[in-house]
Amino acid sequence: MVNARQTEDGYKAAEHGRVFVKVDRSFLSPQVCSACGFRDGPKPLHVRAWMCQNCGSEHDRDHNAARNVLSKGVGSSPPDGRRR
């Protein structure tokens, strides 16, 4: 279901030649290593930095989550740049 905010964001993006992509909230971006994709499991909010048990990459919690959301959004965009 599309809410008013998503509709507005979609229109604003189109006005500026951009694509608006919604990433599903159920995607647990802080729990996945942005370097190798390994799901490292839940971490309490006080854990701000962590190391992937699979590849050894060190991550800031927020930066890792942002990379994962960006990757998920870019991966769901159509190659011709049109909105879905």
N, C-alpha and C positions, 0 to 999 in steps of 0.2 A: 504494500500500500504506500502511495506517495503522499507525503504531507505537504503543507503549504510552504514550509521552509525549503524542502527539496525542490519544489516547483520553481520557487523564486531563484534559488541557486542555479538551477538549470537554465533559466532565462538569462540571468546575469552572465553566466559562462558563455552562452551562445552569442550574446551581444558583443563580447570581447574576443570571439573566435576561439573559445576554449571548450573543452569537453568536461561535463560534470559526471563523475562516476561515484555511485554510492557503494561503500564497502560494508558488507554485512556485519552487524554488531556482534554476532556470535563468533567471529574470527578473533581468536585470542592472541593478538599481536605481541604482547610482552613475553609470552611463553615460548615463542618460536625464534630460534637463532636466525638473524637476518643474513648471516654468512653462509650457512649450510642447510638451513631448513629444519634442523633437529628440534623436536618439541621437548623442551627441557622441563616442563611442568610448572605448576603454579608457584609464585613467589609472593611472600607478604609485601605490602606496600613499602615497608621500611628498607627493603633490599633495593637499593638504587643502582648498583652495579653488580654484574655477575659474569662468570666465565662459562662458555658452552662446554658441557661435558663431552661432546662429540668431537668438535674441531679445535677447541681451545681459544676461540675468539673471545675477546673481552668486550663487554657491552655496557653502555649506560642504558638503563631501563627505558627512558623516554625516547632516546635516539633510536634504539633498536625497534621500538614499537612504530615510530614514524617511518623508518625504512620499510618495515613490513607492510604498513598500510599503503605506502606509495607503490611498492612492488605489486601488491594485490590489486590496487586501482589501475595501474598501468597494464597489468596482465589481463584485465577484464575489458580494456578499451578495444573497440574495433580497429583494425589496421588502417582503415581509411579516415579515421578521426571523427566519424559521424556519431551522433548520440544514438543510443539504443532506445 
